[in-house]
């Protein structure tokens, strides 16, 4: 199974990297860009698991390691890898 995880800051949490990128874009003339948010994209392969089991494992991995549940949300997509 192949899993894709997207981790983003929760709404209301200041995204300093996003603000820095937004400021840089404005400096480059892209003044119509607003509310830039930066996140993480992580891809994993899981051997020997069906989709439901793989999703549960990835959820556990995200809660324990890949995200900070206090500040971040995560979204998991599991495919058969083909």
PDB file with one MODEL, atoms N, CA, C and O in Angstrom:
MODEL        1
ATOM      1  N   UNK A   1       0.845  -1.165   0.000  1.00  0.00           N
ATOM      2  CA  UNK A   1       0.000   0.000   0.000  1.00  0.00           C
ATOM      3  C   UNK A   1       0.896   1.236   0.000  1.00  0.00           C
ATOM      4  O   UNK A   1       2.000   1.231   0.544  1.00  0.00           O
ATOM      5  N   UNK A   2       0.397   2.267  -0.613  1.00  0.00           N
ATOM      6  CA  UNK A   2       1.100   3.540  -0.650  1.00  0.00           C
ATOM      7  C   UNK A   2       0.238   4.572   0.062  1.00  0.00           C
ATOM      8  O   UNK A   2      -0.962   4.671  -0.196  1.00  0.00           O
ATOM      9  N   UNK A   3       0.843   5.333   0.947  1.00  0.00           N
ATOM     10  CA  UNK A   3       0.111   6.355   1.691  1.00  0.00           C
ATOM     11  C   UNK A   3       0.722   7.723   1.432  1.00  0.00           C
ATOM     12  O   UNK A   3       1.940   7.880   1.343  1.00  0.00           O
ATOM     13  N   UNK A   4      -0.160   8.708   1.313  1.00  0.00           N
ATOM     14  CA  UNK A   4       0.268  10.100   1.180  1.00  0.00           C
ATOM     15  C   UNK A   4      -0.339  10.863   2.353  1.00  0.00           C
ATOM     16  O   UNK A   4      -1.537  10.780   2.620  1.00  0.00           O
ATOM     17  N   UNK A   5       0.517  11.605   3.042  1.00  0.00           N
ATOM     18  CA  UNK A   5       0.107  12.356   4.223  1.00  0.00           C
ATOM     19  C   UNK A   5       0.381  13.835   3.975  1.00  0.00           C
ATOM     20  O   UNK A   5       1.467  14.210   3.532  1.00  0.00           O
ATOM     21  N   UNK A   6      -0.602  14.659   4.261  1.00  0.00           N
ATOM     22  CA  UNK A   6      -0.428  16.105   4.211  1.00  0.00           C
ATOM     23  C   UNK A   6      -0.637  16.649   5.618  1.00  0.00           C
ATOM     24  O   UNK A   6      -1.679  16.423   6.234  1.00  0.00           O
ATOM     25  N   UNK A   7       0.356  17.363   6.117  1.00  0.00           N
ATOM     26  CA  UNK A   7       0.299  17.944   7.458  1.00  0.00           C
ATOM     27  C   UNK A   7       0.282  19.458   7.318  1.00  0.00           C
ATOM     28  O   UNK A   7       1.147  20.033   6.656  1.00  0.00           O
ATOM     29  N   UNK A   8      -0.700  20.107   7.940  1.00  0.00           N
ATOM     30  CA  UNK A   8      -0.811  21.561   7.895  1.00  0.00           C
ATOM     31  C   UNK A   8      -1.088  22.100   9.296  1.00  0.00           C
ATOM     32  O   UNK A   8      -1.600  21.392  10.164  1.00  0.00           O
ATOM     33  N   UNK A   9      -0.742  23.350   9.489  1.00  0.00           N
ATOM     34  CA  UNK A   9      -1.051  23.990  10.763  1.00  0.00           C
ATOM     35  C   UNK A   9      -2.556  24.177  10.904  1.00  0.00           C
ATOM     36  O   UNK A   9      -3.251  24.434   9.921  1.00  0.00           O
ATOM     37  N   UNK A  10      -3.047  24.049  12.113  1.00  0.00           N
ATOM     38  CA  UNK A  10      -4.469  24.289  12.377  1.00  0.00           C
ATOM     39  C   UNK A  10      -4.796  25.750  12.115  1.00  0.00           C
ATOM     40  O   UNK A  10      -3.933  26.621  12.223  1.00  0.00           O
ATOM     41  N   UNK A  11      -6.057  26.010  11.769  1.00  0.00           N
ATOM     42  CA  UNK A  11      -6.507  27.394  11.622  1.00  0.00           C
ATOM     43  C   UNK A  11      -6.283  28.126  12.942  1.00  0.00           C
ATOM     44  O   UNK A  11      -6.485  27.563  14.017  1.00  0.00           O
ATOM     45  N   UNK A  12      -5.875  29.355  12.849  1.00  0.00           N
ATOM     46  CA  UNK A  12      -5.625  30.153  14.042  1.00  0.00           C
ATOM     47  C   UNK A  12      -4.196  30.090  14.540  1.00  0.00           C
ATOM     48  O   UNK A  12      -3.807  30.900  15.382  1.00  0.00           O
ATOM     49  N   UNK A  13      -3.403  29.155  14.047  1.00  0.00           N
ATOM     50  CA  UNK A  13      -1.989  29.062  14.420  1.00  0.00           C
ATOM     51  C   UNK A  13      -1.196  29.920  13.433  1.00  0.00           C
ATOM     52  O   UNK A  13      -1.329  29.752  12.220  1.00  0.00           O
ATOM     53  N   UNK A  14      -0.386  30.824  13.936  1.00  0.00           N
ATOM     54  CA  UNK A  14       0.417  31.691  13.084  1.00  0.00           C
ATOM     55  C   UNK A  14       1.418  30.865  12.291  1.00  0.00           C
ATOM     56  O   UNK A  14       2.185  30.089  12.860  1.00  0.00           O
ATOM     57  N   UNK A  15       1.405  31.036  10.982  1.00  0.00           N
ATOM     58  CA  UNK A  15       2.317  30.332  10.080  1.00  0.00           C
ATOM     59  C   UNK A  15       3.413  31.303   9.660  1.00  0.00           C
ATOM     60  O   UNK A  15       3.261  32.029   8.678  1.00  0.00           O
ATOM     61  N   UNK A  16       4.518  31.317  10.406  1.00  0.00           N
ATOM     62  CA  UNK A  16       5.587  32.275  10.129  1.00  0.00           C
ATOM     63  C   UNK A  16       6.260  32.007   8.788  1.00  0.00           C
ATOM     64  O   UNK A  16       6.651  32.952   8.102  1.00  0.00           O
ATOM     65  N   UNK A  17       6.403  30.744   8.400  1.00  0.00           N
ATOM     66  CA  UNK A  17       6.972  30.436   7.086  1.00  0.00           C
ATOM     67  C   UNK A  17       6.049  30.928   5.982  1.00  0.00           C
ATOM     68  O   UNK A  17       6.509  31.501   4.995  1.00  0.00           O
ATOM     69  N   UNK A  18       4.767  30.712   6.143  1.00  0.00           N
ATOM     70  CA  UNK A  18       3.795  31.180   5.163  1.00  0.00           C
ATOM     71  C   UNK A  18       3.834  32.692   5.025  1.00  0.00           C
ATOM     72  O   UNK A  18       3.771  33.215   3.913  1.00  0.00           O
ATOM     73  N   UNK A  19       3.938  33.403   6.148  1.00  0.00           N
ATOM     74  CA  UNK A  19       4.027  34.868   6.113  1.00  0.00           C
ATOM     75  C   UNK A  19       5.288  35.326   5.400  1.00  0.00           C
ATOM     76  O   UNK A  19       5.255  36.294   4.640  1.00  0.00           O
ATOM     77  N   UNK A  20       6.411  34.631   5.640  1.00  0.00           N
ATOM     78  CA  UNK A  20       7.671  34.991   4.982  1.00  0.00           C
ATOM     79  C   UNK A  20       7.556  34.795   3.465  1.00  0.00           C
ATOM     80  O   UNK A  20       8.013  35.636   2.691  1.00  0.00           O
ATOM     81  N   UNK A  21       6.945  33.685   3.046  1.00  0.00           N
ATOM     82  CA  UNK A  21       6.769  33.433   1.612  1.00  0.00           C
ATOM     83  C   UNK A  21       5.818  34.462   1.010  1.00  0.00           C
ATOM     84  O   UNK A  21       6.060  34.967  -0.086  1.00  0.00           O
ATOM     85  N   UNK A  22       4.752  34.769   1.714  1.00  0.00           N
ATOM     86  CA  UNK A  22       3.800  35.778   1.226  1.00  0.00           C
ATOM     87  C   UNK A  22       4.495  37.129   1.037  1.00  0.00           C
ATOM     88  O   UNK A  22       4.295  37.798   0.022  1.00  0.00           O
ATOM     89  N   UNK A  23       5.302  37.522   2.008  1.00  0.00           N
ATOM     90  CA  UNK A  23       6.039  38.784   1.915  1.00  0.00           C
ATOM     91  C   UNK A  23       6.989  38.760   0.713  1.00  0.00           C
ATOM     92  O   UNK A  23       7.073  39.738  -0.030  1.00  0.00           O
ATOM     93  N   UNK A  24       7.701  37.649   0.522  1.00  0.00           N
ATOM     94  CA  UNK A  24       8.623  37.523  -0.608  1.00  0.00           C
ATOM     95  C   UNK A  24       7.873  37.603  -1.934  1.00  0.00           C
ATOM     96  O   UNK A  24       8.345  38.242  -2.874  1.00  0.00           O
ATOM     97  N   UNK A  25       6.716  36.965  -2.015  1.00  0.00           N
ATOM     98  CA  UNK A  25       5.919  37.025  -3.238  1.00  0.00           C
ATOM     99  C   UNK A  25       5.462  38.451  -3.536  1.00  0.00           C
ATOM    100  O   UNK A  25       5.482  38.890  -4.686  1.00  0.00           O
ATOM    101  N   UNK A  26       5.055  39.161  -2.500  1.00  0.00           N
ATOM    102  CA  UNK A  26       4.663  40.565  -2.688  1.00  0.00           C
ATOM    103  C   UNK A  26       5.851  41.385  -3.186  1.00  0.00           C
ATOM    104  O   UNK A  26       5.697  42.246  -4.052  1.00  0.00           O
ATOM    105  N   UNK A  27       7.037  41.116  -2.636  1.00  0.00           N
ATOM    106  CA  UNK A  27       8.251  41.820  -3.064  1.00  0.00           C
ATOM    107  C   UNK A  27       8.577  41.533  -4.532  1.00  0.00           C
ATOM    108  O   UNK A  27       9.181  42.361  -5.214  1.00  0.00           O
ATOM    109  N   UNK A  28       8.175  40.359  -5.009  1.00  0.00           N
ATOM    110  CA  UNK A  28       8.416  39.986  -6.403  1.00  0.00           C
ATOM    111  C   UNK A  28       7.307  40.465  -7.345  1.00  0.00           C
ATOM    112  O   UNK A  28       7.341  40.191  -8.544  1.00  0.00           O
ATOM    113  N   UNK A  29       6.333  41.176  -6.796  1.00  0.00           N
ATOM    114  CA  UNK A  29       5.270  41.735  -7.625  1.00  0.00           C
ATOM    115  C   UNK A  29       3.984  40.927  -7.646  1.00  0.00           C
ATOM    116  O   UNK A  29       3.038  41.300  -8.341  1.00  0.00           O
ATOM    117  N   UNK A  30       3.927  39.844  -6.910  1.00  0.00           N
ATOM    118  CA  UNK A  30       2.713  39.021  -6.851  1.00  0.00           C
ATOM    119  C   UNK A  30       1.827  39.517  -5.703  1.00  0.00           C
ATOM    120  O   UNK A  30       1.637  38.818  -4.708  1.00  0.00           O
ATOM    121  N   UNK A  31       1.294  40.716  -5.853  1.00  0.00           N
ATOM    122  CA  UNK A  31       0.574  41.381  -4.761  1.00  0.00           C
ATOM    123  C   UNK A  31      -0.813  40.798  -4.506  1.00  0.00           C
ATOM    124  O   UNK A  31      -1.401  41.061  -3.458  1.00  0.00           O
ATOM    125  N   UNK A  32      -1.342  40.021  -5.430  1.00  0.00           N
ATOM    126  CA  UNK A  32      -2.666  39.430  -5.247  1.00  0.00           C
ATOM    127  C   UNK A  32      -2.667  38.155  -4.428  1.00  0.00           C
ATOM    128  O   UNK A  32      -3.728  37.581  -4.182  1.00  0.00           O
ATOM    129  N   UNK A  33      -1.500  37.701  -4.000  1.00  0.00           N
ATOM    130  CA  UNK A  33      -1.401  36.461  -3.216  1.00  0.00           C
ATOM    131  C   UNK A  33      -1.666  36.780  -1.749  1.00  0.00           C
ATOM    132  O   UNK A  33      -1.109  37.729  -1.198  1.00  0.00           O
ATOM    133  N   UNK A  34      -2.544  35.958  -1.113  1.00  0.00           N
ATOM    134  CA  UNK A  34      -2.872  36.179   0.299  1.00  0.00           C
ATOM    135  C   UNK A  34      -2.940  34.847   1.039  1.00  0.00           C
ATOM    136  O   UNK A  34      -3.111  33.786   0.438  1.00  0.00           O
ATOM    137  N   UNK A  35      -2.806  34.930   2.326  1.00  0.00           N
ATOM    138  CA  UNK A  35      -3.020  33.787   3.222  1.00  0.00           C
ATOM    139  C   UNK A  35      -2.201  32.555   2.848  1.00  0.00           C
ATOM    140  O   UNK A  35      -2.747  31.455   2.752  1.00  0.00           O
ATOM    141  N   UNK A  36      -0.908  32.727   2.639  1.00  0.00           N
ATOM    142  CA  UNK A  36      -0.018  31.610   2.307  1.00  0.00           C
ATOM    143  C   UNK A  36       0.173  30.745   3.553  1.00  0.00           C
ATOM    144  O   UNK A  36       0.484  31.252   4.631  1.00  0.00           O
ATOM    145  N   UNK A  37      -0.015  29.442   3.392  1.00  0.00           N
ATOM    146  CA  UNK A  37       0.190  28.485   4.473  1.00  0.00           C
ATOM    147  C   UNK A  37       1.163  27.430   3.965  1.00  0.00           C
ATOM    148  O   UNK A  37       1.033  26.959   2.835  1.00  0.00           O
ATOM    149  N   UNK A  38       2.125  27.059   4.782  1.00  0.00           N
ATOM    150  CA  UNK A  38       3.133  26.067   4.423  1.00  0.00           C
ATOM    151  C   UNK A  38       2.825  24.782   5.188  1.00  0.00           C
ATOM    152  O   UNK A  38       2.461  24.828   6.363  1.00  0.00           O
ATOM    153  N   UNK A  39       2.971  23.637   4.523  1.00  0.00           N
ATOM    154  CA  UNK A  39       2.738  22.348   5.166  1.00  0.00           C
ATOM    155  C   UNK A  39       3.803  21.350   4.762  1.00  0.00           C
ATOM    156  O   UNK A  39       4.815  21.701   4.155  1.00  0.00           O
ATOM    157  N   UNK A  40       3.552  20.091   5.114  1.00  0.00           N
ATOM    158  CA  UNK A  40       4.471  18.998   4.785  1.00  0.00           C
ATOM    159  C   UNK A  40       3.711  17.955   3.983  1.00  0.00           C
ATOM    160  O   UNK A  40       2.535  17.693   4.236  1.00  0.00           O
ATOM    161  N   UNK A  41       4.396  17.364   3.012  1.00  0.00           N
ATOM    162  CA  UNK A  41       3.842  16.256   2.239  1.00  0.00           C
ATOM    163  C   UNK A  41       4.774  15.062   2.439  1.00  0.00           C
ATOM    164  O   UNK A  41       5.975  15.157   2.189  1.00  0.00           O
ATOM    165  N   UNK A  42       4.217  13.947   2.887  1.00  0.00           N
ATOM    166  CA  UNK A  42       5.013  12.762   3.213  1.00  0.00           C
ATOM    167  C   UNK A  42       4.403  11.564   2.485  1.00  0.00           C
ATOM    168  O   UNK A  42       3.185  11.381   2.499  1.00  0.00           O
ATOM    169  N   UNK A  43       5.247  10.749   1.850  1.00  0.00           N
ATOM    170  CA  UNK A  43       4.784   9.528   1.189  1.00  0.00           C
ATOM    171  C   UNK A  43       5.444   8.323   1.842  1.00  0.00           C
ATOM    172  O   UNK A  43       6.639   8.339   2.139  1.00  0.00           O
ATOM    173  N   UNK A  44       4.640   7.266   2.067  1.00  0.00           N
ATOM    174  CA  UNK A  44       5.136   6.050   2.713  1.00  0.00           C
ATOM    175  C   UNK A  44       4.606   4.834   1.986  1.00  0.00           C
ATOM    176  O   UNK A  44       3.510   4.863   1.428  1.00  0.00           O
ATOM    177  N   UNK A  45       5.384   3.767   1.993  1.00  0.00           N
ATOM    178  CA  UNK A  45       4.937   2.459   1.514  1.00  0.00           C
ATOM    179  C   UNK A  45       4.742   1.561   2.729  1.00  0.00           C
ATOM    180  O   UNK A  45       5.567   1.555   3.643  1.00  0.00           O
ATOM    181  N   UNK A  46       3.635   0.795   2.736  1.00  0.00           N
ATOM    182  CA  UNK A  46       3.347  -0.112   3.845  1.00  0.00           C
ATOM    183  C   UNK A  46       3.177  -1.509   3.268  1.00  0.00           C
ATOM    184  O   UNK A  46       2.314  -1.725   2.417  1.00  0.00           O
ATOM    185  N   UNK A  47       3.979  -2.450   3.715  1.00  0.00           N
ATOM    186  CA  UNK A  47       3.909  -3.822   3.231  1.00  0.00           C
ATOM    187  C   UNK A  47       2.856  -4.615   3.983  1.00  0.00           C
ATOM    188  O   UNK A  47       2.662  -4.434   5.185  1.00  0.00           O
ATOM    189  N   UNK A  48       2.173  -5.502   3.254  1.00  0.00           N
ATOM    190  CA  UNK A  48       1.319  -6.517   3.850  1.00  0.00           C
ATOM    191  C   UNK A  48       0.107  -6.022   4.597  1.00  0.00           C
ATOM    192  O   UNK A  48      -0.331  -6.677   5.542  1.00  0.00           O
ATOM    193  N   UNK A  49      -0.447  -4.905   4.216  1.00  0.00           N
ATOM    194  CA  UNK A  49      -1.615  -4.393   4.927  1.00  0.00           C
ATOM    195  C   UNK A  49      -2.731  -4.093   3.936  1.00  0.00           C
ATOM    196  O   UNK A  49      -2.479  -3.645   2.817  1.00  0.00           O
ATOM    197  N   UNK A  50      -3.975  -4.346   4.362  1.00  0.00           N
ATOM    198  CA  UNK A  50      -5.099  -3.923   3.535  1.00  0.00           C
ATOM    199  C   UNK A  50      -5.302  -2.423   3.764  1.00  0.00           C
ATOM    200  O   UNK A  50      -4.685  -1.850   4.662  1.00  0.00           O
ATOM    201  N   UNK A  51      -6.151  -1.789   2.973  1.00  0.00           N
ATOM    202  CA  UNK A  51      -6.308  -0.334   3.013  1.00  0.00           C
ATOM    203  C   UNK A  51      -6.735   0.174   4.393  1.00  0.00           C
ATOM    204  O   UNK A  51      -6.205   1.175   4.875  1.00  0.00           O
ATOM    205  N   UNK A  52      -7.681  -0.506   5.024  1.00  0.00           N
ATOM    206  CA  UNK A  52      -8.168  -0.067   6.339  1.00  0.00           C
ATOM    207  C   UNK A  52      -7.072  -0.164   7.396  1.00  0.00           C
ATOM    208  O   UNK A  52      -6.904   0.747   8.207  1.00  0.00           O
ATOM    209  N   UNK A  53      -6.333  -1.264   7.387  1.00  0.00           N
ATOM    210  CA  UNK A  53      -5.241  -1.450   8.347  1.00  0.00           C
ATOM    211  C   UNK A  53      -4.136  -0.434   8.102  1.00  0.00           C
ATOM    212  O   UNK A  53      -3.602   0.157   9.041  1.00  0.00           O
ATOM    213  N   UNK A  54      -3.799  -0.235   6.828  1.00  0.00           N
ATOM    214  CA  UNK A  54      -2.757   0.748   6.482  1.00  0.00           C
ATOM    215  C   UNK A  54      -3.169   2.141   6.940  1.00  0.00           C
ATOM    216  O   UNK A  54      -2.349   2.872   7.497  1.00  0.00           O
ATOM    217  N   UNK A  55      -4.424   2.522   6.716  1.00  0.00           N
ATOM    218  CA  UNK A  55      -4.895   3.855   7.133  1.00  0.00           C
ATOM    219  C   UNK A  55      -4.783   4.005   8.639  1.00  0.00           C
ATOM    220  O   UNK A  55      -4.359   5.055   9.123  1.00  0.00           O
ATOM    221  N   UNK A  56      -5.156   2.975   9.391  1.00  0.00           N
ATOM    222  CA  UNK A  56      -5.063   3.044  10.854  1.00  0.00           C
ATOM    223  C   UNK A  56      -3.612   3.165  11.298  1.00  0.00           C
ATOM    224  O   UNK A  56      -3.306   3.938  12.207  1.00  0.00           O
ATOM    225  N   UNK A  57      -2.712   2.409  10.666  1.00  0.00           N
ATOM    226  CA  UNK A  57      -1.289   2.503  11.007  1.00  0.00           C
ATOM    227  C   UNK A  57      -0.758   3.907  10.724  1.00  0.00           C
ATOM    228  O   UNK A  57      -0.038   4.479  11.543  1.00  0.00           O
ATOM    229  N   UNK A  58      -1.113   4.460   9.566  1.00  0.00           N
ATOM    230  CA  UNK A  58      -0.630   5.791   9.211  1.00  0.00           C
ATOM    231  C   UNK A  58      -1.213   6.845  10.153  1.00  0.00           C
ATOM    232  O   UNK A  58      -0.511   7.776  10.548  1.00  0.00           O
ATOM    233  N   UNK A  59      -2.492   6.706  10.515  1.00  0.00           N
ATOM    234  CA  UNK A  59      -3.078   7.636  11.497  1.00  0.00           C
ATOM    235  C   UNK A  59      -2.281   7.603  12.798  1.00  0.00           C
ATOM    236  O   UNK A  59      -1.977   8.651  13.368  1.00  0.00           O
ATOM    237  N   UNK A  60      -1.940   6.399  13.270  1.00  0.00           N
ATOM    238  CA  UNK A  60      -1.152   6.260  14.499  1.00  0.00           C
ATOM    239  C   UNK A  60       0.233   6.899  14.336  1.00  0.00           C
ATOM    240  O   UNK A  60       0.713   7.597  15.229  1.00  0.00           O
ATOM    241  N   UNK A  61       0.861   6.652  13.190  1.00  0.00           N
ATOM    242  CA  UNK A  61       2.183   7.237  12.909  1.00  0.00           C
ATOM    243  C   UNK A  61       2.100   8.762  12.925  1.00  0.00           C
ATOM    244  O   UNK A  61       2.972   9.431  13.479  1.00  0.00           O
ATOM    245  N   UNK A  62       1.053   9.303  12.319  1.00  0.00           N
ATOM    246  CA  UNK A  62       0.896  10.761  12.285  1.00  0.00           C
ATOM    247  C   UNK A  62       0.708  11.341  13.682  1.00  0.00           C
ATOM    248  O   UNK A  62       1.298  12.367  14.020  1.00  0.00           O
ATOM    249  N   UNK A  63      -0.108  10.686  14.483  1.00  0.00           N
ATOM    250  CA  UNK A  63      -0.372  11.169  15.839  1.00  0.00           C
ATOM    251  C   UNK A  63       0.868  11.079  16.729  1.00  0.00           C
ATOM    252  O   UNK A  63       1.062  11.916  17.611  1.00  0.00           O
ATOM    253  N   UNK A  64       1.708  10.065  16.500  1.00  0.00           N
ATOM    254  CA  UNK A  64       2.870   9.841  17.364  1.00  0.00           C
ATOM    255  C   UNK A  64       4.153  10.500  16.881  1.00  0.00           C
ATOM    256  O   UNK A  64       5.038  10.782  17.688  1.00  0.00           O
ATOM    257  N   UNK A  65       4.275  10.757  15.550  1.00  0.00           N
ATOM    258  CA  UNK A  65       5.549  11.231  15.043  1.00  0.00           C
ATOM    259  C   UNK A  65       5.456  12.335  13.987  1.00  0.00           C
ATOM    260  O   UNK A  65       6.144  13.350  14.095  1.00  0.00           O
ATOM    261  N   UNK A  66       4.625  12.149  12.984  1.00  0.00           N
ATOM    262  CA  UNK A  66       4.665  13.040  11.823  1.00  0.00           C
ATOM    263  C   UNK A  66       3.973  14.381  12.023  1.00  0.00           C
ATOM    264  O   UNK A  66       4.220  15.320  11.266  1.00  0.00           O
ATOM    265  N   UNK A  67       3.114  14.486  13.026  1.00  0.00           N
ATOM    266  CA  UNK A  67       2.426  15.754  13.273  1.00  0.00           C
ATOM    267  C   UNK A  67       2.418  16.068  14.765  1.00  0.00           C
ATOM    268  O   UNK A  67       2.626  15.198  15.610  1.00  0.00           O
ATOM    269  N   UNK A  68       2.173  17.321  15.052  1.00  0.00           N
ATOM    270  CA  UNK A  68       1.967  17.761  16.427  1.00  0.00           C
ATOM    271  C   UNK A  68       0.463  17.990  16.574  1.00  0.00           C
ATOM    272  O   UNK A  68      -0.044  19.015  16.118  1.00  0.00           O
ATOM    273  N   UNK A  69      -0.260  17.062  17.198  1.00  0.00           N
ATOM    274  CA  UNK A  69      -1.720  17.154  17.254  1.00  0.00           C
ATOM    275  C   UNK A  69      -2.250  18.428  17.904  1.00  0.00           C
ATOM    276  O   UNK A  69      -3.401  18.799  17.675  1.00  0.00           O
ATOM    277  N   UNK A  70      -1.444  19.096  18.698  1.00  0.00           N
ATOM    278  CA  UNK A  70      -1.878  20.339  19.330  1.00  0.00           C
ATOM    279  C   UNK A  70      -1.946  21.470  18.305  1.00  0.00           C
ATOM    280  O   UNK A  70      -2.833  22.320  18.373  1.00  0.00           O
ATOM    281  N   UNK A  71      -1.007  21.478  17.352  1.00  0.00           N
ATOM    282  CA  UNK A  71      -0.889  22.590  16.409  1.00  0.00           C
ATOM    283  C   UNK A  71      -1.223  22.233  14.962  1.00  0.00           C
ATOM    284  O   UNK A  71      -1.472  23.126  14.152  1.00  0.00           O
ATOM    285  N   UNK A  72      -1.234  20.946  14.626  1.00  0.00           N
ATOM    286  CA  UNK A  72      -1.333  20.555  13.223  1.00  0.00           C
ATOM    287  C   UNK A  72      -2.483  19.585  12.966  1.00  0.00           C
ATOM    288  O   UNK A  72      -2.871  18.801  13.833  1.00  0.00           O
ATOM    289  N   UNK A  73      -3.009  19.664  11.755  1.00  0.00           N
ATOM    290  CA  UNK A  73      -3.959  18.684  11.232  1.00  0.00           C
ATOM    291  C   UNK A  73      -3.223  17.816  10.224  1.00  0.00           C
ATOM    292  O   UNK A  73      -2.204  18.229   9.670  1.00  0.00           O
ATOM    293  N   UNK A  74      -3.733  16.624   9.989  1.00  0.00           N
ATOM    294  CA  UNK A  74      -3.157  15.810   8.921  1.00  0.00           C
ATOM    295  C   UNK A  74      -4.280  15.134   8.142  1.00  0.00           C
ATOM    296  O   UNK A  74      -5.370  14.886   8.657  1.00  0.00           O
ATOM    297  N   UNK A  75      -3.970  14.848   6.880  1.00  0.00           N
ATOM    298  CA  UNK A  75      -4.895  14.152   5.987  1.00  0.00           C
ATOM    299  C   UNK A  75      -4.141  12.984   5.363  1.00  0.00           C
ATOM    300  O   UNK A  75      -3.019  13.152   4.887  1.00  0.00           O
ATOM    301  N   UNK A  76      -4.752  11.799   5.361  1.00  0.00           N
ATOM    302  CA  UNK A  76      -4.112  10.584   4.858  1.00  0.00           C
ATOM    303  C   UNK A  76      -4.907  10.049   3.675  1.00  0.00           C
ATOM    304  O   UNK A  76      -6.133   9.960   3.726  1.00  0.00           O
ATOM    305  N   UNK A  77      -4.193   9.693   2.606  1.00  0.00           N
ATOM    306  CA  UNK A  77      -4.780   9.007   1.453  1.00  0.00           C
ATOM    307  C   UNK A  77      -4.004   7.716   1.257  1.00  0.00           C
ATOM    308  O   UNK A  77      -2.777   7.735   1.152  1.00  0.00           O
ATOM    309  N   UNK A  78      -4.717   6.587   1.208  1.00  0.00           N
ATOM    310  CA  UNK A  78      -4.094   5.285   1.020  1.00  0.00           C
ATOM    311  C   UNK A  78      -4.556   4.710  -0.319  1.00  0.00           C
ATOM    312  O   UNK A  78      -5.751   4.685  -0.614  1.00  0.00           O
ATOM    313  N   UNK A  79      -3.590   4.245  -1.131  1.00  0.00           N
ATOM    314  CA  UNK A  79      -3.904   3.588  -2.397  1.00  0.00           C
ATOM    315  C   UNK A  79      -3.193   2.255  -2.450  1.00  0.00           C
ATOM    316  O   UNK A  79      -2.335   1.965  -1.617  1.00  0.00           O
ATOM    317  N   UNK A  80      -3.553   1.440  -3.438  1.00  0.00           N
ATOM    318  CA  UNK A  80      -2.927   0.115  -3.550  1.00  0.00           C
ATOM    319  C   UNK A  80      -1.521   0.191  -4.125  1.00  0.00           C
ATOM    320  O   UNK A  80      -0.844  -0.834  -4.209  1.00  0.00           O
ATOM    321  N   UNK A  81      -1.063   1.365  -4.521  1.00  0.00           N
ATOM    322  CA  UNK A  81       0.300   1.548  -4.971  1.00  0.00           C
ATOM    323  C   UNK A  81       0.525   1.275  -6.437  1.00  0.00           C
ATOM    324  O   UNK A  81       1.659   1.354  -6.909  1.00  0.00           O
ATOM    325  N   UNK A  82      -0.521   0.955  -7.172  1.00  0.00           N
ATOM    326  CA  UNK A  82      -0.381   0.658  -8.601  1.00  0.00           C
ATOM    327  C   UNK A  82      -0.552   1.906  -9.431  1.00  0.00           C
ATOM    328  O   UNK A  82      -0.467   1.849 -10.658  1.00  0.00           O
TER     329      UNK A  82
ENDMDL
END
